[in-house]
Amino acid sequence: MSEQHTHRAAANESPYPPPPAVLDAVAEASTRINRYPEVYPTTLAEAIAAHHGVPVEQVAVGAGGAGLIQQMLHLVARGRRRGEALFAWRSFEGYPLIAEGMGVPVRRVPLRGHAHDLEAMAKAVRRRTKLVFLCSPNNPTGAAIRQDELDAFLARVPRRVFVVLDEVYRGFATDPATADGLRTLPAHPNLVVLRSFSKAYGLAGLRVGYAVGHSGPIAGLRAVTMPFLVPEVAQAAAIAALAAEPEYAARRREVAAERDRVLRALREAGVDAPPSEGNFVWLPLGERTDAFEAACRAEGLLVHAFPGEGARVTIGLPESNDLLLKVATGTAWSRP
Ligand SMILES: *Cc1c(COP(=O)(O)O)cnc(C)c1O
């Protein structure tokens, strides 16, 4: 299978090329790459603030969602008493990976089924816990946190604990019960909502993400931002992407519709595939995961395998999704 016919379904990237307006903005900004960008990406922060209808003091910009996760962990790691970070497992691999690199101890609370066990997570918070990551919809299992669950969790967690609600896949959620971090913010000064241009706007290659929260934690995040962090090219693309919101919203709806089509077809074929609110589906194949990954690769479909647990497959264009169905609905993968 040649490179050209490979379908990339392993990293939850957007299958769509950037719209012309975004490419134009990049080309225009690229004429100034002999110059430094702004010391702090204020122009972009202002555009994000206007987009969400919040004051600019409530927006921090970073090098992707991952960059902001690192900055949050930085705030936890400093001070006389080093704190620990708590998160569900399995969830985003970046949480333990980045925490480990910074020497921040972590604690994992097992998922219940495929979803966050917020009861158990609230009970697991102890004196040393300074930061909780919640991922909704959860990568890689697809389950979203409901608004009532989030409200109950925040009511139980002490305000000295920062709660980061990682909503990088929120734009693909179609279940109306899904928690809405931005609407939840006003009542909770310890809540920080994480968003990214990588997934929702298909700009993974430019590394731009942002956090929205109360001005206290946001000032903390801004204080640990490297000077000149976000290139002007990346800022320009993100600003143009926000201006093209209707087009991106339509793309996200298409992806969500394809996701639901794939899930229906998988279930009809007897394949265990839990509901997903993200731009990916989760196949809990256990010991069959590696063989499934190899079968997909043989068809030119690259998926993300978690050996012994399952495979996460990004929803792409219909052609790539049909390839997934072709492999997954073979007899070997239906429920034993
Ligand atoms: C992809 C991802 C991120 C960060 O992505 P960036 O490309 O760094 O913006 C954060 N959280 C989750 C759950 C992700 O899947």
Ligand as a Chemical Component Dictionary entry (heavy atoms), coordinates in Angstrom:
data_LIG
# 
_chem_comp.id                   LIG 
_chem_comp.type                 NON-POLYMER 
_chem_comp.pdbx_formal_charge   0 
_chem_comp.three_letter_code    LIG 
# 
loop_
_chem_comp_atom.comp_id 
_chem_comp_atom.atom_id 
_chem_comp_atom.alt_atom_id 
_chem_comp_atom.type_symbol 
_chem_comp_atom.charge 
_chem_comp_atom.model_Cartn_x 
_chem_comp_atom.model_Cartn_y 
_chem_comp_atom.model_Cartn_z 
_chem_comp_atom.pdbx_ordinal 
LIG C1 C1 C 0 -5.190 16.058 21.380 1  
LIG C2 C2 C 0 -5.507 16.306 22.814 2  
LIG C3 C3 C 0 -5.004 17.403 23.537 3  
LIG C4 C4 C 0 -4.016 18.385 23.064 4  
LIG O1 O1 O 0 -3.880 18.563 21.751 5  
LIG P1 P1 P 0 -2.989 19.755 21.219 6  
LIG O2 O2 O 0 -2.667 19.341 19.842 7  
LIG O3 O3 O 0 -1.783 19.871 22.097 8  
LIG O4 O4 O 0 -3.844 20.969 21.314 9  
LIG C5 C5 C 0 -5.427 17.598 24.825 10 
LIG N1 N1 N 0 -6.289 16.765 25.404 11 
LIG C6 C6 C 0 -6.777 15.695 24.764 12 
LIG C7 C7 C 0 -7.740 14.832 25.469 13 
LIG C8 C8 C 0 -6.389 15.424 23.461 14 
LIG O5 O5 O 0 -6.868 14.330 22.852 15 
# 
loop_
_chem_comp_bond.comp_id 
_chem_comp_bond.atom_id_1 
_chem_comp_bond.atom_id_2 
_chem_comp_bond.value_order 
_chem_comp_bond.pdbx_ordinal 
LIG C1 C2 SING 1  
LIG C2 C3 SING 2  
LIG C2 C8 DOUB 3  
LIG C3 C4 SING 4  
LIG C3 C5 DOUB 5  
LIG C4 O1 SING 6  
LIG O1 P1 SING 7  
LIG P1 O2 DOUB 8  
LIG P1 O3 SING 9  
LIG P1 O4 SING 10 
LIG C5 N1 SING 11 
LIG N1 C6 DOUB 12 
LIG C6 C7 SING 13 
LIG C6 C8 SING 14 
LIG C8 O5 SING 15 
# 
